[in-house]
Amino acid sequence: MRYVTYVLTARRGHFDPGEALLCECGVTLRTIQDIDYLTDGTIVTRREIQGDRGDIVRALEHPDSRIFEYLLSDVDGGTILQMHYQPSELTSDLLEIHQRHAVLLDYPMEYTGPGNARLRVSQIGCESELQSLVAETRGIVDLEIERLGRYDPSDGQPLVELTDRQREVLSVAIEAGYYQEPREVTYQDLADQLGCSAGTVGQHLRRIESQLMSTVITGEKSAAQRRSTSEEDSNTETRPQSGR
């Protein structure tokens, strides 16, 4: 297994209209902590941002934001934004490329570069899958590789931090062939075995992958995981949007 960290740059502006609007309103984009790409082509995501609450709301409620609903939570001097929105064609294409490859996405993804318009991404997988992923991705955005190397699994210690349900989901996914090349099952196949929805399976697997990969590579929990306890006690504000 190998890992690669690279920086993505959209060839025109930002990856999504909502990102551009937030930046135009003086809001700083920090990280993407989770992404759920739904079957209807929309996205549910959780991000860390920083800025004046009024400026944030003004950007999110702009008619061009393409956001259906959102939730804001104040955490450690910043803001956690969870939102459901219609992605740009570019973002959809990037996610579809990821889904076509047997790789693990290591959260959080980090905004970087001038105006925080670039995105630093880490992926884990076999060399051939990572090479194919990088090649396809370069067809639609600029991609600069920062680091790459061998992924050396530990002795399994990160598993002790998983909940019983997470261990169950991971075990079923492995046994069913979710991490085989090519991938042999879908979220729905796993959901049928686990007695839950496909979306719930996706959320479990992304959190498991983020927790395990961050622990193995960095030797410590990711920033998103360190903030998880604080998020539970944060102030929240929810604003639904009227329609698509």
N, C-alpha and C positions, 0 to 999 in steps of 0.2 A: 504494500500500500504506500501511496505517496500523498503529499499535501502540496498545495500551491496557494499563494496569496497574491492577488493582483488588484490593480486599481482600474475601475471602469470610468470612462468619460463619454458622456453623450455628445454626439457630433454637432448637436444644435441645442444649446441651453441645458435644461434639466431633464430628468427622466420622466417626470410627470408634471402636469399643470399645477397641481396642488403644491408641489415642492417649490416651483417658481414663484407662486403667489406668497408663500410663507417667507421666502427670501426677500421678495420685494417689500414686504411689510416689516423687515428688520428682524425676522426670527432666524435663529441659528439652528441648522439641522445637525444633530449629533450622531445618532445611531438608528439602525433598524433592528429591532429586537426579535421580531417574528413576522412571518408572512404566511397567509393562508390563501392560496389561489383556488377560488371556488369554481364549481362546474359551470356556472353561468357566465364565467369570464370576469367576474368582479374579484376584488381583493379585500381581505380583512388583514390589517397590519397593526403592529404596535411599534412606536418610534419614540425616541428621546429627542426633545427639542428644548430650546431656551429662548425666552423672549417675554415681552409684556403680554399679559393675558388678553387685553383688548386687541392688540395687533394680531395675536394668534387667531382669535375668534373672527376678526374681520377677514383674514385670509381664508379660513375654512368655510365661511359662509358666502364667499364670493361666488357668483353664478358660474364662473369658469372653473371652479375647483373640482367639479365632478364627484363631490363627496355626498354620500347618502345620509350618513350619520356619524357622529364622533363622540368620544369620551375623553375628557382632560383630567389628569391627576397630577397634583403638585408633589414632587419628590426631590429632596436633597438639592434645592436651589434650581431645579429644572422642572420640566413638564413631560409627563408620559402621555402621548397621544395615541389612542386606539381609534381607528377609523375604518369604515367600509366605503370603498370608492370604486369608480370605473377607471381602470388603468389606461395609460396611453398604449398605443400599438407597440411602441418600443419596449415598455415594461412587460407587456404580455409576451412578446417574442423572447425576451430574456428568460422569463420564467419557464416558457415551453422548452427552450433549449436545455435548461437545468433538468427538467422532468424527463427528458429523453436520455439522460445519462445516469449511470449507477454511481452517483457521488453523494457525499454528505456536505451540507452547507453548515459552516460553523458560525453561529450567531454570537455576538451581534456583528452586523455589517456597519462599517464606520464611514461617515461622510468626511471628506478631506479635500485639500486643494483650495484654490482661489474661490471664495464664496461658498465653500463647502458643497460644491456642485459635483464633485467626484465621489465614487463609492469604493471603499476598500472591502474586498470579499475574500474569504478563505474557503477552500473546498478540499475534501479528502476523498480519495478513490484510487483505483489502479491507474498506472501510468497511461495506458491506452485511452481510458475513459477521460482522464484529465486533459490529455492532448487534444482529443476530439472536441471536448467542451470548449477549450480555449480557442481552437480554430473556428468553431461555429460562432462563438461570441464575437470574435474579431470581425466577423462579417457584417455586424450591425453597430458596433460601438468601438471606440478606441480602448485597447487593453494593454496595460503595462504590468509585466510580472515583477513583483518585488522580492518574493522568496519562494523557494521550492526545495523539497527534500524528501527523505524517507520518513514515513509515518511508522513509528515503532510502538505497537500496542503495549500497554503496561500489563501488570499481572492481574488486572481485573479489579483493583481497588476502587476505581470510580463507581463500580456497580453498587457499592454499599450505600451511596448517596441517593439511589433511586428509590422511589416508593414501591410498595408491593404491586400496585396497578401498573406502574411504568415497567417493572420487570416482566410482568405478564405480557404486556403489549410488545415489548422487545423480543421476548421469547417466541411469541406467536409469529411475529414478522420474520424472524430469522428462519424458523422451521418451515414457514410457508414459501420462502424463497424471495422475500421482498428485496434482499440485498444481493441477489444473484445477478449475473450478467448474461443475457438480458434479464431485466426484472420480470419475475414470473407472476406476481399478484399486484392487485390495485388496493387502494385504501378501502374500497367497498368490499373486496374479498376479505380483508382483515376484519373489517367492521362486522361482517356476517358471523365470523368466528368469535368475536369478542362481545357481541351483543350491544353495540353502540353505533353511532353514526360515522360515516366516512370522514366528516370534518373533525370529529373528536379524535379519531385515529391519527389524522395528520398532525393535529396539535400535540398529541402525546409524543409522536416520533420526532418532531422537530425539537421539542424540549429535551427529550432524551439525547438526541444527537448533539445538541448544543452543550449540554451538561457534560457528556462523556468526552467530546472532542476538546472542549476548553480545558478540562481537567488533565487530559493526557498530554496536550501540546504545551500548555503554559504552566502546568503544575498547580493551578489554582482556579477558583471559580471565575466565570466571566463577570464583567461589570453588570450585565443584566441579572445574573443570579444573585450577586451581592446586594442588588437593590430590591430583590423580590419581597423581602420582609418589610422594608419601608413602604412599598407600594400598598400593602394591605391596610396601612394606617393613614393613607394620604387622603386629601380632600378631592372630591370628584365633581365634575360638571358634565352633563350629557346634553347634546343638542342634536335632535333628529333633523334631517333634511327632508324636504317635501316630496321629492321624487327623483327618478332617473332622467 
